[in-house]
Amino acid sequence: MNRVITIRQSVMEADEEVARRIRDRMGRDGRLYINIIGSPGSGKTTLLESTIRMAPEFRFAVIEGDIATARDAERIAALGVPSVQINTDGGCHLEAHLVSRALESLPLDTVDILFVENVGNLVCPAEFDIGEDMKVAVSSVPEGADKPLKYPLLFSQAKAVLLTKTDLLPYVPFEMELYQGDLERLNPGVPLLMMEAPSGKGMDAWIALLRMWLKEKRG
């Protein structure tokens, strides 16, 4: 005789509890905690490097998520910022229990803003709560203008969207009106920042956003 068992509890319930504890801790300490999500090669690490260089008013720490290698964490550490690498060995996203362990290696008492650069992926990282204050979506011009509609969960959840490599717009087919229209339908009013790594375009607006978010976090 076959039996059907209905599971009503989340299979990730334990990890969700870890995420809640992380969120409570960051809230008590007044630390801004941002989950950066984007495709491989979209410019996430370059964004963090530029942020560190151009915003000396903040004290940063970074957790890097990758399937393999510690290269991104090494790039951040070279700028004098505490960083921890998490390798998922094939996993497509970070989970709260992994972040919690990484936090033990960071000097959080001296940190204003914690960034987690999630594993390069527009799908899985958007589905998992790691205790962050907000998700920031990063997509690049060479990826095409259809990304918001193809990956609606991330772009509808994001508190800001950064479109990188806009210096390539003259050379790469990209329907800006389509991109902006889809984004507005998914997430009305979300800040959309146009970023250019070579010139630093968009960095002032990004840093102003960080400043505002941190002020709000600290009341």
Backbone as a chain_set.jsonl record, in Angstrom:
{"seq": "MNRVITIRQSVMEADEEVARRIRDRMGRDGRLYINIIGSPGSGKTTLLESTIRMAPEFRFAVIEGDIATARDAERIAALGVPSVQINTDGGCHLEAHLVSRALESLPLDTVDILFVENVGNLVCPAEFDIGEDMKVAVSSVPEGADKPLKYPLLFSQAKAVLLTKTDLLPYVPFEMELYQGDLERLNPGVPLLMMEAPSGKGMDAWIALLRMWLKEKRG", "coords": {"N": [[0.844, -1.197, 0.0], [0.649, 2.149, -0.941], [1.761, 5.167, 0.56], [1.083, 8.6, 1.076], [2.882, 11.327, 1.99], [2.589, 14.457, 3.315], [4.526, 17.285, 3.36], [4.727, 20.052, 5.265], [6.387, 21.893, 6.354], [9.069, 24.139, 5.572], [11.752, 22.935, 3.629], [14.04, 24.248, 3.94], [14.001, 25.28, 6.437], [15.718, 25.329, 8.694], [17.931, 26.724, 7.697], [16.711, 29.126, 7.101], [16.202, 30.05, 9.649], [18.798, 30.547, 10.508], [19.361, 32.665, 8.776], [17.58, 34.566, 9.807], [18.754, 35.012, 12.296], [21.202, 36.138, 11.544], [20.268, 38.49, 10.333], [19.078, 39.779, 12.522], [21.329, 40.205, 14.105], [22.893, 41.933, 12.502], [21.139, 44.041, 12.407], [21.002, 44.907, 15.105], [23.602, 45.818, 15.388], [23.759, 47.824, 13.535], [24.777, 47.554, 10.94], [25.081, 47.707, 7.475], [24.023, 45.38, 5.085], [24.526, 43.84, 2.158], [23.468, 41.96, -0.599], [24.96, 41.064, -3.454], [24.049, 40.283, -6.674], [24.506, 38.7, -9.754], [25.288, 37.795, -13.182], [28.084, 35.64, -14.169], [30.936, 37.508, -14.977], [29.641, 39.929, -15.183], [30.597, 42.086, -13.845], [30.709, 42.332, -11.073], [32.752, 42.041, -9.062], [34.545, 43.985, -9.938], [32.933, 46.227, -9.565], [32.818, 46.229, -6.736], [35.534, 46.658, -6.131], [35.891, 49.268, -7.196], [34.078, 50.642, -5.594], [35.246, 50.407, -3.055], [37.615, 51.835, -3.457], [36.637, 54.4, -4.054], [35.037, 55.227, -1.995], [36.069, 56.026, 0.695], [34.983, 56.788, 3.088], [33.535, 54.778, 4.226], [33.735, 51.709, 6.088], [34.513, 48.614, 4.961], [33.616, 45.118, 4.501], [33.924, 41.984, 2.834], [32.316, 39.136, 1.571], [32.997, 36.567, -0.57], [31.469, 34.588, -3.001], [31.946, 31.679, -4.831], [32.143, 29.0, -7.216], [34.616, 27.79, -7.434], [38.114, 28.545, -6.775], [39.955, 31.319, -5.25], [40.19, 33.816, -6.247], [38.657, 36.204, -6.518], [38.291, 37.046, -3.858], [40.943, 37.493, -3.229], [41.504, 39.704, -4.828], [39.969, 41.653, -3.535], [41.118, 41.634, -0.973], [43.614, 42.635, -1.598], [43.191, 45.32, -1.615], [43.173, 46.03, 0.953], [40.944, 45.356, 2.431], [38.965, 43.426, 4.644], [38.275, 40.102, 3.726], [36.508, 37.128, 2.814], [36.548, 33.997, 1.274], [34.091, 31.879, -0.04], [33.791, 28.723, -1.285], [31.665, 26.838, -3.223], [31.843, 24.398, -4.412], [30.463, 23.5, -6.71], [27.858, 24.188, -6.093], [25.151, 26.429, -6.802], [24.625, 28.772, -5.501], [24.853, 30.82, -2.526], [24.197, 29.963, 0.904], [22.553, 30.675, 4.045], [23.769, 29.434, 6.272], [26.359, 29.024, 5.395], [27.261, 31.626, 5.039], [27.073, 32.492, 7.678], [29.129, 31.043, 8.948], [31.318, 32.155, 7.625], [31.226, 34.753, 8.579], [32.386, 34.575, 11.053], [35.051, 34.865, 10.609], [35.507, 37.494, 10.111], [36.212, 40.904, 11.04], [33.797, 42.185, 12.368], [33.153, 44.219, 14.16], [34.419, 46.449, 13.257], [33.216, 47.244, 10.928], [31.205, 48.948, 8.54], [29.688, 48.436, 6.241], [28.731, 45.419, 4.866], [29.374, 43.422, 2.154], [28.079, 40.765, 0.263], [29.186, 38.978, -2.369], [27.477, 37.115, -4.414], [27.376, 33.752, -5.81], [28.0, 33.59, -9.308], [25.145, 33.982, -11.019], [21.815, 34.264, -12.079], [19.548, 33.113, -11.126], [19.3, 31.004, -8.898], [20.548, 32.364, -6.57], [18.711, 34.392, -6.023], [16.62, 33.135, -4.835], [17.179, 32.391, -2.258], [17.305, 33.276, 1.102], [19.738, 35.008, 2.756], [19.926, 36.51, 4.973], [20.267, 39.131, 4.332], [20.025, 42.759, 4.075], [19.177, 43.785, 1.685], [18.852, 42.953, -1.8], [20.941, 43.509, -4.6], [20.804, 43.842, -8.005], [22.919, 43.026, -10.689], [23.581, 43.567, -14.008], [24.928, 43.321, -17.323], [25.641, 45.219, -20.297], [26.554, 43.605, -22.563], [25.195, 41.207, -22.034], [22.622, 41.505, -22.922], [19.31, 42.979, -23.419], [17.143, 41.647, -22.415], [17.182, 40.539, -19.91], [15.816, 41.317, -17.389], [13.085, 40.435, -17.78], [13.458, 37.751, -18.313], [14.489, 36.79, -15.953], [12.701, 37.241, -13.648], [12.289, 37.097, -10.835], [14.621, 37.921, -9.406], [14.945, 40.573, -10.422], [12.59, 41.75, -9.666], [12.759, 41.702, -6.927], [14.989, 43.221, -6.301], [16.569, 46.006, -4.703], [17.977, 47.882, -5.975], [19.159, 48.289, -9.311], [21.93, 47.676, -11.26], [23.265, 48.558, -14.253], [25.882, 47.527, -16.029], [28.962, 48.166, -17.87], [28.225, 50.062, -19.756], [29.627, 51.617, -21.462], [29.945, 50.134, -23.697], [27.701, 50.364, -25.22], [27.59, 51.722, -27.782], [28.574, 49.756, -29.419], [27.405, 47.282, -29.113], [24.443, 45.475, -29.714], [21.634, 46.617, -28.035], [18.597, 47.013, -26.53], [17.58, 49.641, -25.019], [15.15, 50.851, -24.245], [13.429, 48.654, -24.061], [14.641, 47.22, -21.958], [14.441, 49.076, -19.809], [11.658, 49.419, -19.741], [10.656, 46.805, -19.171], [11.828, 46.438, -16.67], [10.632, 48.466, -15.168], [7.983, 47.602, -15.158], [8.219, 45.243, -13.696], [9.302, 46.094, -11.274], [8.393, 48.733, -10.105], [9.726, 51.993, -10.022], [12.236, 51.274, -9.03], [15.649, 52.081, -8.386], [17.728, 52.59, -11.18], [20.92, 52.309, -12.183], [23.375, 53.502, -14.354], [26.395, 52.184, -15.263], [29.907, 52.602, -15.732], [32.887, 51.129, -15.766], [35.543, 51.923, -16.713], [35.465, 54.781, -16.784], [34.308, 55.463, -14.405], [31.746, 56.31, -14.306], [28.541, 56.61, -12.882], [29.287, 55.806, -10.348], [29.205, 57.787, -8.338], [26.443, 58.089, -7.903], [25.842, 55.516, -7.012], [27.371, 55.335, -4.63], [26.128, 57.355, -3.187], [23.668, 56.147, -2.834], [24.378, 53.992, -1.186], [25.152, 55.459, 1.056], [22.711, 56.611, 1.823], [21.179, 54.287, 2.377], [22.644, 53.217, 4.532], [22.347, 55.222, 6.43], [19.574, 55.083, 6.835], [19.462, 52.515, 7.908], [20.677, 52.872, 10.333], [18.947, 54.499, 11.544]], "CA": [[0.0, 0.0, 0.0], [1.413, 3.382, -1.006], [1.37, 6.234, 1.472], [1.464, 9.944, 0.656], [3.254, 12.148, 3.143], [2.605, 15.877, 2.975], [5.485, 18.04, 4.169], [4.264, 21.431, 5.309], [7.479, 22.754, 6.78], [10.067, 24.41, 4.551], [12.944, 22.093, 3.726], [15.141, 25.136, 4.289], [13.606, 25.971, 7.667], [16.879, 25.554, 9.555], [18.737, 27.786, 7.111], [15.964, 30.374, 7.246], [16.418, 30.5, 11.024], [20.142, 31.147, 10.519], [19.226, 33.964, 8.114], [16.944, 35.483, 10.758], [19.736, 35.38, 13.33], [22.142, 37.069, 10.927], [19.573, 39.77, 10.145], [18.943, 40.396, 13.846], [22.655, 40.654, 14.547], [23.272, 43.108, 11.723], [20.251, 45.118, 12.803], [21.44, 45.423, 16.408], [24.892, 46.493, 15.255], [23.663, 48.932, 12.59], [25.635, 47.319, 9.785], [24.371, 47.483, 6.228], [24.407, 44.064, 4.572], [24.014, 43.854, 0.796], [23.685, 40.752, -1.391], [25.182, 41.436, -4.85], [23.709, 39.127, -7.504], [24.628, 38.942, -11.187], [25.902, 36.73, -13.974], [29.543, 35.664, -14.275], [31.456, 38.493, -15.927], [28.844, 41.157, -15.25], [31.364, 43.183, -13.255], [30.425, 42.445, -9.639], [33.974, 42.281, -8.298], [35.037, 45.299, -10.364], [32.103, 47.197, -8.856], [33.261, 46.295, -5.344], [36.844, 47.309, -6.109], [35.693, 50.701, -7.413], [33.396, 51.166, -4.417], [36.24, 50.501, -1.986], [38.555, 52.925, -3.774], [36.006, 55.709, -4.182], [34.214, 55.537, -0.823], [36.876, 55.793, 1.902], [34.218, 57.127, 4.291], [32.959, 53.555, 4.766], [34.595, 50.555, 6.399], [33.875, 47.499, 4.267], [34.074, 43.729, 4.5], [33.334, 41.316, 1.675], [32.29, 37.678, 1.452], [32.952, 36.205, -1.985], [30.969, 33.254, -3.284], [32.303, 31.133, -6.144], [32.209, 27.543, -7.267], [36.008, 27.422, -7.182], [39.165, 29.568, -6.715], [39.847, 32.418, -4.29], [40.727, 34.977, -6.954], [37.914, 37.43, -6.229], [38.634, 37.459, -2.493], [42.307, 38.018, -3.269], [41.42, 41.053, -5.393], [39.45, 42.541, -2.491], [42.125, 41.712, 0.093], [44.719, 43.477, -2.075], [42.822, 46.713, -1.345], [43.208, 46.233, 2.395], [39.613, 45.136, 2.992], [38.766, 42.041, 5.083], [37.482, 39.325, 2.774], [36.456, 35.676, 3.003], [36.082, 33.274, 0.096], [33.323, 30.649, 0.128], [33.695, 27.91, -2.494], [30.506, 25.949, -3.085], [32.151, 23.098, -5.035], [29.404, 23.133, -7.643], [26.587, 24.812, -5.717], [24.887, 27.604, -7.638], [24.251, 29.914, -4.678], [25.235, 30.767, -1.121], [23.128, 29.78, 1.871], [22.801, 31.441, 5.261], [24.708, 28.771, 7.187], [27.708, 29.269, 4.878], [27.582, 33.016, 5.37], [27.258, 32.581, 9.129], [30.481, 30.576, 9.264], [32.277, 33.13, 7.101], [31.21, 35.944, 9.441], [33.27, 34.343, 12.192], [36.417, 35.232, 10.223], [35.548, 38.915, 9.777], [36.187, 41.823, 12.191], [32.557, 42.928, 12.161], [33.095, 45.403, 15.005], [35.019, 47.588, 12.552], [32.616, 47.257, 9.59], [29.961, 49.685, 8.303], [28.938, 47.809, 5.161], [29.153, 44.082, 4.458], [28.91, 42.948, 0.86], [28.247, 39.38, -0.177], [29.109, 38.776, -3.814], [26.967, 35.754, -4.532], [27.833, 32.959, -6.951], [27.521, 34.161, -10.559], [23.928, 33.266, -11.378], [20.656, 35.138, -11.933], [18.383, 32.334, -10.718], [19.315, 30.436, -7.545], [20.803, 33.278, -5.452], [17.529, 35.206, -5.719], [15.623, 32.318, -4.151], [17.634, 32.017, -0.921], [17.515, 34.351, 2.071], [20.977, 34.861, 3.526], [19.891, 37.475, 6.061], [20.672, 40.443, 3.834], [19.073, 43.872, 4.087], [18.657, 44.003, 0.34], [19.547, 42.407, -2.953], [21.246, 44.432, -5.696], [20.986, 43.095, -9.248], [23.929, 43.557, -11.608], [23.605, 42.973, -15.341], [25.813, 44.084, -18.197], [25.157, 45.461, -21.656], [26.744, 42.466, -23.477], [24.255, 40.117, -21.76], [21.373, 41.755, -23.622], [18.295, 43.772, -22.731], [16.0, 40.827, -22.01], [17.427, 39.869, -18.629], [14.783, 41.472, -16.351], [11.903, 39.616, -18.02], [13.848, 36.342, -18.251], [14.813, 36.446, -14.564], [11.861, 38.227, -12.971], [12.355, 37.072, -9.373], [15.705, 38.789, -8.96], [14.754, 41.977, -10.761], [11.447, 42.273, -8.912], [13.167, 41.81, -5.524], [16.155, 44.089, -6.127], [16.383, 47.374, -4.222], [18.628, 48.702, -6.991], [19.662, 47.538, -10.461], [23.098, 48.31, -11.849], [23.568, 48.128, -15.62], [27.309, 47.78, -16.183], [29.594, 48.137, -19.196], [27.443, 50.907, -20.665], [30.537, 52.174, -22.468], [29.855, 49.28, -24.888], [26.426, 50.581, -25.909], [27.725, 52.027, -29.21], [29.147, 48.632, -30.169], [26.667, 46.046, -28.838], [22.99, 45.673, -29.808], [21.002, 46.634, -26.719], [17.37, 47.804, -26.588], [17.456, 50.282, -23.717], [13.743, 51.064, -23.907], [12.914, 47.36, -23.64], [15.214, 46.935, -20.639], [13.847, 49.971, -18.828], [10.229, 49.153, -19.655], [10.443, 45.555, -18.448], [12.222, 46.646, -15.278], [9.617, 49.296, -14.519], [6.791, 46.783, -14.934], [8.511, 44.267, -12.652], [9.735, 46.703, -10.015], [8.195, 50.164, -10.353], [10.477, 52.967, -9.245], [13.54, 50.815, -8.549], [16.76, 52.837, -8.964], [18.526, 51.97, -12.23], [22.161, 53.072, -12.309], [24.201, 53.19, -15.513], [27.758, 52.107, -14.737], [31.045, 52.422, -16.635], [34.09, 50.935, -14.958], [36.717, 52.705, -17.11], [35.339, 56.208, -16.48], [33.734, 55.672, -13.088], [30.379, 56.808, -14.434], [27.557, 55.915, -12.062], [29.777, 55.509, -9.008], [28.72, 58.782, -7.375], [25.06, 57.747, -7.57], [25.892, 54.267, -6.239], [27.862, 55.644, -3.281], [25.062, 58.117, -2.527], [22.654, 55.169, -2.444], [24.91, 53.308, -0.005], [25.108, 56.412, 2.169], [21.31, 56.723, 2.233], [20.765, 53.023, 2.991], [23.293, 53.07, 5.84], [21.688, 56.174, 7.338], [18.278, 54.497, 7.183], [19.683, 51.337, 8.762], [21.069, 53.327, 11.661], [17.863, 55.297, 12.104]], "C": [[0.881, 1.249, 0.0], [0.86, 4.412, -0.029], [1.864, 7.561, 0.923], [1.714, 10.767, 1.903], [3.337, 13.597, 2.683], [3.547, 16.612, 3.928], [5.086, 19.505, 4.121], [5.368, 22.395, 5.754], [8.463, 22.949, 5.64], [11.272, 23.506, 4.743], [14.163, 22.93, 4.092], [14.896, 25.847, 5.618], [14.807, 26.273, 8.556], [17.74, 26.686, 9.017], [18.035, 29.14, 7.216], [16.101, 30.926, 8.66], [17.796, 31.134, 11.162], [20.103, 32.539, 9.882], [18.597, 34.989, 9.043], [17.932, 35.934, 11.833], [20.763, 36.364, 12.78], [21.498, 38.45, 10.797], [19.419, 40.507, 11.479], [20.27, 40.954, 14.323], [23.072, 41.918, 13.815], [22.394, 44.305, 12.084], [20.663, 45.738, 14.118], [22.697, 46.26, 16.274], [24.87, 47.646, 14.266], [24.578, 48.801, 11.396], [24.78, 47.027, 8.561], [24.915, 46.219, 5.569], [23.724, 43.873, 3.219], [24.438, 42.593, 0.052], [23.766, 41.161, -2.867], [24.988, 40.203, -5.724], [23.8, 39.51, -8.977], [25.307, 37.776, -11.872], [27.421, 36.75, -13.855], [29.969, 36.694, -15.322], [30.666, 39.775, -16.024], [29.536, 42.344, -14.613], [31.139, 43.368, -11.77], [31.675, 42.78, -8.833], [34.587, 43.631, -8.671], [34.246, 46.408, -9.684], [32.568, 47.347, -7.412], [34.621, 46.966, -5.225], [36.702, 48.821, -6.253], [35.026, 51.343, -6.202], [34.382, 51.376, -3.273], [37.179, 51.681, -2.221], [37.905, 54.303, -3.655], [35.153, 56.106, -2.979], [34.997, 55.269, 0.467], [36.148, 56.145, 3.196], [33.647, 55.887, 4.969], [34.039, 52.532, 5.087], [33.861, 49.304, 5.884], [34.428, 46.15, 4.729], [33.315, 43.038, 3.38], [33.42, 39.801, 1.851], [32.092, 37.355, -0.021], [32.458, 34.77, -2.134], [31.323, 32.828, -4.7], [32.264, 29.616, -6.077], [33.613, 27.065, -6.939], [36.883, 28.666, -7.244], [38.885, 30.634, -5.656], [40.249, 33.738, -4.94], [39.977, 36.265, -6.627], [38.229, 37.94, -4.824], [40.043, 38.042, -2.439], [42.337, 39.434, -3.835], [40.944, 42.053, -4.344], [40.49, 42.72, -1.382], [43.292, 42.6, -0.303], [44.446, 44.963, -1.843], [42.765, 47.0, 0.152], [41.867, 46.037, 3.084], [39.479, 43.677, 3.434], [37.853, 41.29, 4.114], [37.594, 37.846, 3.101], [35.914, 35.059, 1.731], [35.291, 32.044, 0.528], [33.282, 29.944, -1.22], [32.594, 26.87, -2.295], [30.721, 24.58, -3.71], [31.006, 22.609, -5.92], [28.06, 23.741, -7.32], [26.397, 26.139, -6.434], [24.534, 28.845, -6.84], [24.85, 29.747, -3.289], [23.993, 30.56, -0.262], [23.538, 30.42, 3.192], [23.81, 30.764, 6.182], [26.148, 28.93, 6.713], [28.157, 30.686, 5.204], [27.873, 33.155, 6.86], [28.651, 32.129, 9.542], [31.541, 31.568, 8.796], [32.35, 34.371, 7.984], [32.15, 35.808, 10.63], [34.704, 34.768, 11.893], [36.559, 36.723, 9.919], [35.497, 39.777, 11.037], [34.965, 42.742, 12.119], [32.453, 44.186, 13.018], [33.643, 46.641, 14.317], [34.409, 47.781, 11.168], [31.341, 48.091, 9.58], [29.07, 48.952, 7.305], [29.559, 46.45, 4.832], [28.525, 43.766, 3.112], [29.074, 41.437, 0.792], [28.124, 39.383, -1.69], [28.73, 37.327, -4.044], [27.561, 35.046, -5.75], [27.209, 33.525, -8.226], [26.341, 33.392, -11.131], [22.769, 34.232, -11.169], [19.432, 34.414, -11.384], [18.456, 31.964, -9.234], [19.571, 31.456, -6.438], [19.599, 34.134, -5.065], [16.521, 34.449, -4.867], [15.967, 32.044, -2.694], [17.916, 33.251, -0.073], [18.809, 34.082, 2.824], [21.069, 35.928, 4.62], [20.203, 38.895, 5.645], [19.602, 41.5, 4.059], [18.42, 44.027, 2.725], [19.492, 43.247, -0.685], [19.774, 43.529, -3.965], [21.542, 43.582, -6.926], [22.0, 43.806, -10.137], [23.795, 42.823, -12.936], [24.399, 43.884, -16.251], [25.229, 44.192, -19.601], [25.383, 44.258, -22.576], [25.795, 41.301, -23.228], [22.938, 40.298, -22.501], [20.327, 42.42, -22.752], [17.147, 42.944, -22.173], [16.13, 40.22, -20.623], [16.345, 40.103, -17.578], [13.589, 40.553, -16.56], [12.224, 38.12, -17.97], [14.09, 35.871, -16.819], [14.02, 37.364, -13.633], [11.988, 38.236, -11.454], [13.424, 38.029, -8.872], [15.377, 40.254, -9.206], [13.528, 42.579, -10.07], [11.785, 42.451, -7.439], [14.218, 42.886, -5.291], [15.758, 45.475, -5.624], [17.12, 48.382, -5.099], [19.11, 47.772, -8.09], [20.796, 48.332, -11.076], [23.329, 47.717, -13.234], [25.01, 48.524, -15.913], [27.746, 47.715, -17.65], [28.803, 48.955, -20.217], [28.325, 51.634, -21.679], [30.517, 51.345, -23.756], [28.568, 49.493, -25.68], [26.571, 50.932, -27.39], [28.114, 50.819, -30.065], [28.356, 47.331, -30.034], [25.17, 46.318, -28.991], [22.346, 45.571, -28.424], [19.795, 47.556, -26.778], [17.093, 48.424, -25.21], [15.998, 50.477, -23.314], [13.082, 49.765, -23.436], [13.361, 47.041, -22.217], [14.526, 47.773, -19.568], [12.351, 49.699, -18.641], [9.921, 47.885, -18.881], [10.755, 45.723, -16.969], [11.164, 47.448, -14.529], [8.341, 48.498, -14.255], [7.006, 45.781, -13.797], [8.688, 44.91, -11.286], [9.618, 48.221, -10.132], [9.014, 51.059, -9.416], [11.833, 52.516, -8.749], [14.65, 51.664, -9.168], [17.515, 52.009, -10.002], [19.741, 52.854, -12.46], [22.942, 52.574, -13.51], [25.67, 53.282, -15.11], [28.777, 51.91, -15.86], [32.302, 52.311, -15.795], [35.261, 51.809, -15.403], [36.649, 54.172, -16.688], [34.854, 56.48, -15.071], [32.323, 56.228, -13.128], [29.419, 55.945, -13.611], [28.002, 55.677, -10.637], [29.292, 56.514, -7.979], [27.294, 58.462, -6.941], [25.002, 56.484, -6.711], [26.332, 54.541, -4.803], [26.833, 56.456, -2.506], [23.949, 57.183, -2.044], [23.102, 54.4, -1.208], [24.822, 54.204, 1.221], [23.682, 56.525, 2.716], [20.843, 55.452, 2.946], [21.365, 52.851, 4.384], [22.659, 54.015, 6.857], [20.338, 55.646, 7.779], [18.444, 53.321, 8.135], [19.98, 51.758, 10.204], [20.061, 54.294, 12.272], [18.174, 56.772, 12.183]], "O": [[1.761, 1.387, 0.849], [-0.349, 4.51, 0.178], [2.957, 7.63, 0.361], [0.845, 10.883, 2.767], [4.083, 13.916, 1.756], [3.38, 16.563, 5.146], [5.105, 20.126, 3.058], [5.259, 23.601, 5.532], [8.674, 22.043, 4.833], [11.758, 23.325, 5.859], [15.193, 22.396, 4.503], [15.5, 26.882, 5.897], [14.901, 27.367, 9.115], [18.227, 27.516, 9.785], [18.682, 30.171, 7.397], [16.115, 32.143, 8.85], [17.951, 32.141, 11.852], [20.729, 33.475, 10.38], [19.019, 36.145, 9.073], [17.94, 37.1, 12.229], [21.15, 37.311, 13.464], [22.122, 39.461, 11.118], [19.609, 41.721, 11.547], [20.326, 42.05, 14.881], [23.552, 42.869, 14.433], [22.854, 45.446, 12.067], [20.677, 46.962, 14.247], [22.854, 47.278, 16.948], [25.853, 48.38, 14.157], [25.098, 49.794, 10.889], [23.868, 46.201, 8.609], [26.128, 46.018, 5.506], [22.501, 43.759, 3.141], [25.607, 42.208, 0.07], [22.763, 41.558, -3.459], [25.674, 39.196, -5.546], [23.24, 40.522, -9.398], [25.837, 36.879, -11.217], [27.993, 37.772, -13.478], [29.418, 36.736, -16.422], [30.975, 40.63, -16.854], [29.119, 43.486, -14.81], [31.357, 44.462, -11.251], [31.659, 43.698, -8.013], [35.093, 44.341, -7.802], [34.819, 47.416, -9.27], [32.699, 48.466, -6.916], [34.839, 47.761, -4.311], [37.33, 49.574, -5.508], [35.37, 52.463, -5.825], [34.351, 52.407, -2.602], [37.495, 52.429, -1.297], [38.54, 55.258, -3.21], [34.605, 57.208, -2.948], [34.63, 54.386, 1.243], [36.635, 55.837, 4.284], [33.309, 55.928, 6.152], [35.097, 52.49, 4.459], [32.752, 48.989, 6.315], [35.532, 46.052, 5.265], [32.211, 43.444, 3.018], [34.46, 39.261, 2.23], [31.134, 37.815, -0.644], [32.961, 33.856, -1.48], [31.029, 33.541, -5.659], [32.345, 29.029, -4.998], [33.79, 26.06, -6.251], [36.445, 29.717, -7.711], [37.748, 30.828, -5.227], [40.613, 34.683, -4.24], [40.601, 37.314, -6.473], [38.414, 39.142, -4.628], [40.301, 38.98, -1.685], [43.111, 40.271, -3.372], [41.456, 43.17, -4.27], [40.713, 43.836, -0.911], [43.898, 43.248, 0.55], [45.371, 45.774, -1.873], [42.357, 48.084, 0.567], [41.675, 46.504, 4.206], [39.841, 42.776, 2.678], [36.792, 41.786, 3.734], [38.618, 37.371, 3.592], [34.931, 35.544, 1.17], [35.753, 31.261, 1.358], [32.788, 30.508, -2.197], [32.599, 26.121, -1.318], [29.881, 23.693, -3.561], [30.633, 21.437, -5.875], [27.194, 23.807, -8.192], [27.354, 26.883, -6.65], [24.178, 29.87, -7.421], [25.299, 28.661, -2.923], [22.885, 30.932, -0.647], [24.718, 30.676, 3.43], [24.623, 31.442, 6.81], [27.066, 28.967, 7.532], [29.301, 30.909, 5.6], [28.807, 33.853, 7.254], [29.284, 32.758, 10.389], [32.538, 31.796, 9.483], [33.415, 34.973, 8.123], [32.652, 36.804, 11.152], [35.486, 35.006, 12.813], [37.633, 37.166, 9.511], [34.816, 39.423, 12.0], [35.094, 43.935, 11.842], [31.744, 45.123, 12.652], [33.365, 47.763, 14.742], [35.023, 48.421, 10.314], [30.501, 47.974, 10.473], [27.857, 48.855, 7.493], [30.755, 46.348, 4.557], [27.307, 43.831, 2.947], [30.095, 40.897, 1.218], [27.08, 39.746, -2.233], [29.552, 36.424, -3.89], [28.173, 35.679, -6.61], [26.036, 33.895, -8.235], [26.502, 32.293, -11.662], [22.747, 34.952, -10.171], [18.385, 35.033, -11.195], [17.75, 32.548, -8.412], [18.863, 31.424, -5.432], [19.478, 34.553, -3.914], [15.656, 35.062, -4.241], [15.132, 31.515, -1.96], [18.661, 34.146, -0.473], [18.954, 33.039, 3.461], [22.153, 36.214, 5.129], [20.386, 39.769, 6.492], [18.423, 41.183, 4.215], [17.239, 44.362, 2.63], [20.666, 42.947, -0.467], [18.913, 44.386, -4.162], [22.414, 42.714, -6.899], [21.948, 45.023, -10.313], [23.885, 41.596, -12.983], [24.531, 45.079, -15.986], [24.429, 43.358, -20.026], [24.468, 43.908, -23.323], [25.6, 40.477, -24.121], [22.205, 39.327, -22.689], [20.428, 42.432, -21.525], [16.261, 43.491, -21.517], [15.26, 39.455, -20.205], [15.971, 39.143, -16.905], [13.119, 39.944, -15.599], [11.362, 37.312, -17.623], [13.915, 34.692, -16.51], [14.604, 38.173, -12.912], [11.81, 39.286, -10.836], [13.157, 38.859, -8.004], [15.513, 41.084, -8.307], [13.447, 43.797, -9.91], [11.161, 43.27, -6.763], [14.322, 43.411, -4.182], [14.755, 46.044, -6.054], [16.912, 49.59, -4.979], [19.431, 46.611, -7.837], [20.647, 49.516, -11.377], [23.56, 46.516, -13.37], [25.324, 49.709, -16.032], [27.004, 47.275, -18.528], [28.719, 48.59, -21.39], [27.819, 52.202, -22.647], [31.012, 51.795, -24.79], [28.374, 48.855, -26.715], [25.753, 50.486, -28.194], [27.996, 50.857, -31.29], [28.613, 46.376, -30.767], [24.675, 47.304, -28.445], [22.496, 44.564, -27.732], [19.94, 48.749, -27.044], [16.455, 47.809, -24.355], [15.653, 50.283, -22.148], [12.267, 49.782, -22.514], [12.555, 46.64, -21.377], [14.082, 47.248, -18.546], [11.841, 49.743, -17.522], [9.03, 47.875, -18.031], [10.032, 45.212, -16.114], [10.841, 47.139, -13.382], [7.689, 48.7, -13.231], [6.086, 45.503, -13.028], [8.28, 44.352, -10.268], [10.628, 48.917, -10.243], [8.993, 50.901, -8.195], [12.531, 53.296, -8.102], [14.601, 51.944, -10.366], [17.896, 50.869, -9.739], [19.614, 54.005, -12.88], [23.15, 51.372, -13.67], [26.133, 54.334, -14.669], [28.545, 51.157, -16.805], [32.735, 53.287, -15.183], [35.926, 52.396, -14.549], [37.658, 54.746, -16.279], [34.971, 57.604, -14.583], [31.765, 56.581, -12.089], [29.481, 54.716, -13.644], [27.169, 55.373, -9.783], [28.993, 56.132, -6.847], [26.967, 58.549, -5.758], [24.196, 56.401, -5.784], [25.725, 54.03, -3.862], [26.678, 56.268, -1.299], [23.363, 57.398, -0.984], [22.313, 54.178, -0.289], [24.455, 53.747, 2.303], [23.477, 56.533, 3.929], [20.193, 55.523, 3.989], [20.688, 52.396, 5.306], [22.459, 53.643, 8.013], [19.984, 55.742, 8.954], [17.653, 53.153, 9.063], [19.584, 51.09, 11.159], [20.274, 54.838, 13.356], [17.34, 57.556, 12.638]]}, "num_chains": 1, "name": "protein.A"}
